[in-house]
Amino acid sequence: MQYKTEQFESMPYLLRLPDGYREIGRYPLLLFLHGAGTRGENLQMLQENPFFRITNAYENFPFLTAAPQCRANETWFDRFETLIAFAEQMAIRPDVDPQRVYLIGASMGGYGTWQLAMSRPDLFAAIIPICGGGMYWNAARLKNVPVRAFHGKRDSTVCIEESEKMVEAVRRAGGDAQLTVYPENGHDAWTDTYQNPDVFAWLLTRQKTVDG
């Protein structure tokens, strides 16, 4: 896989091209939001995040992957307007299939995943928030966005109730949301998730309708 370092406004991001990438192709886009431990000014640190280290080992990982980096003293909520604009811009790239735009994030990135999807549900065909949470009173906005959430039962950093409340709220609104609980995991619910090829295979079964 080939990496490029890019800049969107004041926010740097990493772009990973799938094997066999061709500019005339139309690829599924996977937006990745990292957690607090990967904040900084160094995209090499982002490239070493478990998400990239684990998914690099997949054979024929088909996604065009875009991963912005948050500054060391900020959260995704501090950069939220820029983050929304970034997602909008990535979704209209000529090499992206706009019906197959997906979002994944863990911990701080899990919170960002929930909030970004609730802010622009029309952009995403499916989302995977990991050990995050959000404004569950707005979760009805995700009734048309399939959700697969993941959380460790023994998480003492982000309580599992955070994911439970979000998933339950989406379901009450008539949406398709499921929560997978790792009974022995603490905060690290991401390693098992990234290592599971069925997670990414599930994403590829989801496609946004033309009218969003």
HELIX and SHEET records of a PDB file:
HELIX    1   1 ALA A   36  THR A   38  5                                   3    
HELIX    2   2 LEU A   43  GLN A   47  1                                   5    
HELIX    3   3 PRO A   50  THR A   55  1                                   6    
HELIX    4   4 PHE A   80  ALA A   91  1                                  12    
HELIX    5   5 MET A  108  SER A  119  1                                  12    
HELIX    6   6 PRO A  121  LEU A  123  5                                   3    
HELIX    7   7 TYR A  136  LEU A  142  5                                   7    
HELIX    8   8 ILE A  160  ARG A  172  1                                  13    
HELIX    9   9 TRP A  190  TYR A  194  1                                   5    
HELIX   10  10 PRO A  197  LEU A  204  1                                   8    
SHEET    1   A 6 GLN A   2  PHE A   8  0                                        
SHEET    2   A 6 MET A  11  LEU A  17 -1                                        
SHEET    3   A 6 LEU A  64  PRO A  68 -1                                        
SHEET    4   A 6 TYR A  27  LEU A  33  1                                        
SHEET    5   A 6 VAL A  96  ALA A 106  1                                        
SHEET    6   A 6 ALA A 126  ILE A 130  1                                        
SHEET    1   B 2 VAL A 147  GLY A 152  0                                        
SHEET    2   B 2 ALA A 177  TYR A 182  1                                        
END                                                                             
